Amino acid sequence: MSSKVLVTGGHGQLGTELTLVLQEKGYETYGLGHQELDITDLNHVRKVFNEIKPDVVCHAAAYTAVDKAETDRDGAFLVNAIGTRNVAIAAEEIGAKLVYVSTDYVFNGEKEGSYCEFDTPSPLGVYGQSKYAGEQFVHDFHSKFFIARTSWVYGQYGGNFVKTMLKLAETHDQLKVVNDQRGCPTYTKDLAEKIIELFQTDNYGVYHLSNSDSCTWYEFAKAIFEIKGINIKVNPCTTAEFPRPARRPKNSEFEHMALRLNGFEDVRGWREALKAFLDNE
């Protein structure tokens, strides 16, 4: 068992969950936020990595403001591409395994059916392009990596769709939710567990990690209120009715082909995961 794990973006939604799950499992864990680790500065990353000498680096730090990225291209690429390059170089130099958390936004969403790990990315917007550039730097500069693409993430820490819906339900008796974008909701706890399961092996490569099965945002919202027993009318609408600066992939349904081919168990269904999260809230 690798004993020492460094988590970048350690105070974010996934980073916090990952840090806590790792600690529970007995790993010596370093969850570093951008105050403690400036991933955009290669020398600083090298210095921190050399001091800690982790066996595994879980790179969860990211520029995630999808709409803002459209007008802040340099900012998004500095963090998601250059920052990831820096982490990959420094992790390789100390011989640490690397897990890079990537996104469904690397795909354009035009495919019929689900995306597997061998489909060719072609991101629509700056956020997706910058995350994909990060993936390429990982390929270029690291020899023992896992790229874990995930989607529609929610959990106990940080803001997310589930929390937003519950908050809106306090002041609204009906809501409009987009029904023409399909994807796979992912519970941070299940994602963290799977990432840890992956890096305990040498089955390197690209993985799609989300809860199983897919839904639209509208179906996701309805499920949240059903499970919580909240009586609210949810109306389906189109993406066109809610224009946003960044285009969203219409379909980002994942197939977990790499998990299957590498002999890992699949992740539980999104409804079951959502219920587990809401029952613990």
N, C-alpha and C positions, 0 to 999 in steps of 0.2 A: 504493500500500500504506500502510495506517495504521501509523505507526511505533511509537507509544507505547501500551502496554496495561497497565491496572491490573487485577489479579485480587484480588477480596475473598475471604476464606477461603483465602488463599494457602498455608496449611500443612496444609489438609485433604486428603482422599483425591483429589478431583478437582482442587482448587486447585494442589496440588503438581505433578501431572501436567501440567496446563495451563500452569503457569509454565515448566516445563522444556521442553515442546514449543514454546512461543512463543519462548523463548530460542534453541533450536536453529534456528528459522526466521529468526532475526535481528531479532526485535522487541525494542525496549527495554522490558523487562518489570518490573513492580513487583508481586510476590506478597506481599500484606499479610495478616498474621494479626490476630486481635482485639487483640493487644498494640499493633500499629501503627495499627490502624483500628477505632475503636469505632463500628460502623454504627448503634448505637442513639442516637447523639448527632449531630443534624443539623449543628450548628455545626462539630463536629470533622470530619465527613465533607466539608463544604464547604471547610474549611481545607486538608485533605490533597489533595483533588481540585484545588484552585486552585494548590497548590504544584507538583504533578506535571503537571497539565494533560494527562491521557491523551487519546488519540484514541478509544479504546475502553475500556469498563469491562466486565469479565466478573464478574458478581456470583454467586460460588459459596459465599459465607458463608451458613450456615443453622443453625438449631436443628433437629437431626436425630434427637433421642432420641424416637422415635415413642411409646413406651409412657409415658415420663416426662411427655410433653406433656399427657397426659390429666389429670394432677393439677397441672401447672404451665402452665396456660392462658396466664396473663399473660406468662410467660417466652417461650413459643413465639411468641405474637403480637408481642411486643416486637421479637424478632429477625427473624422471617420476614415480618411485615407492616410494622411501623413502620420497621425497619431497611431494608427494601427500598424503602419510600417515600423515606427519606432519600437512599439511593443514587440513586434515579431523579431526584429533585429536583436533587441536586448534579451529576449527570452531564448533565442537560438544560441546566443553567446554563452549563456550559463547552463545550457543543456536542458532547459525546462520544456515540458510539453505545453502546447498552447491551445486554448479553446477560444475561438473568436465567435461572438454572438452576432449573427447577421439577421437578415430580414426577408420577408415575402416581397418587399418592395423592389427586390432585384429583378422581378419578373414584370412584364407589361400587362398581365392579366387577360390577354386575348385568347389564351388556350381554352379549348373545350375540355372539360374534365380536369383532373388534378395534376399538379406539377410534381415531378420526381426530381431527384438530385442531379440527374443527367440531362435535364432540359437546359437549354442555353438561356442565360439571363439576358434581358434587354430592358433595363429600368426606364421608367417614364419620366421621373423627376430628379431633381438635384440630390435629395436625400438618398434615394435608391442608387443613383449613380455613385455617390460618395461611399456608400456601404459596399457596393460591388468593387470599387477601386480598392477598398480595404481588403476584401477577399483576395484580390489579385496580388496585393503586397504580401499577404500571408503565404500564398503559394510560392512567391518568388524568394522570400527570405527565411522561411522556416521549414524544417524537415519533418517535424512530428506534430502535426496540427489536426484539430477538429474544427470545421466550420459548422456552427450550429445555427441554421436559419430558423427563425421562429416568427410568430404572427399574433396579432390581436391580444397582446399580453395584458393580464390583470392580476392583481394580488393585494395583499394587505398593505403594502408600502407604496406610497406615491399615488399620483392621480391616474385614473383609467376609466374606461367606458362603464364598467359595472358601477363604480362609485358615482359617476356622473348621473347615470340613470336613476339610482336610488335617491340622489340629492334632488333631481328634477321632480321626482314623484312626490316630494314633500310639498311642492307648491303648484303642481299642475294636475288637472284631472284627465288631460290627454296630451299625447306627444306624437310628433312625426319622426319616423326613423327610416333611414335609407334601406331600401329592399332590393337594390340591384347591384350590390357588392357582396360577394361571397368569400368566406374565409374560414379559418380554424381558430376559435378562441383558445388561448393558452394560459393555464394557471401557473403562476410563478413557482409554486411548490413542486408541481410535476416537472416543470422545465428544469429546475435546480437538481432534482433527483436524477433526471436523465443525463444531464451534463456530467454529474459525478460518476454515474455508471459508465459513461463513455470514456472518461479520461483514466479510468482504472485499467483500460485495455490498450492495446497497440493497434486497434482497428481504425487507423487514421483516415481522414477524408471529410467529405461534405455530408451533413445530415439535415433532414427536415425534422424539427422537433416542435410539435404542437400537440394539443389534445386531438384525439381521433374524431372523425366525422366533421362535417362543415355546416355552416348556416349563413344567413344574411344578417346584417346588423339588426334588422327588424325582428327576425326570429330570435336572435340573441337577447334583445331587449324584452321580448315577450316571455322568454324562458326565465329571465331574472325576476320579473314581476310575479310569474306563476309560482316559482319556488318560494318567494317571500310572502306570497298571499296578498299582494298589493293590488287593489282594484283600480286599474287605470286603463284608459283606452289608448292603444298604440296603433297609429295609422301609418301604413307603408307609404313611402314616397320615393322619388327618383333622385339620383345624384345631381341631376340637372337643376332640381329645385333647391339644392343646397350648394351653390358654387363655392369652391375653395381655390386658393392660389395654386396648390399642387394637385395634379391629377392622381387619383387613386386607382390601383389595379382593380378591374371589375371582378376578376376571379383570382383569388390567391389560395385556392384549396390545395392543401399539401397531401401528397402520397408519401408514406414513410418507407420508401423502398430500401434505403441504406440501412435502416434499423433491421428490416427483414433479412436482407442479404448478409448482414454481419451477425445474425443470430441473437439480436436483442429483442426483448419483449416489446410489444407495441405500447403506446401511451393510452391510458383510459380515455373514454369518450368525453367530449366537452361538457355534456349535460351533467354527467356524474361528477366531474371536477368542479363545475359551477355550483352544484348542490353542496359539495363538501366545503367549498369556500364560504358560501352564504350561510350555511349552518353553523360555521365557526365564528361568523361575524358578531 
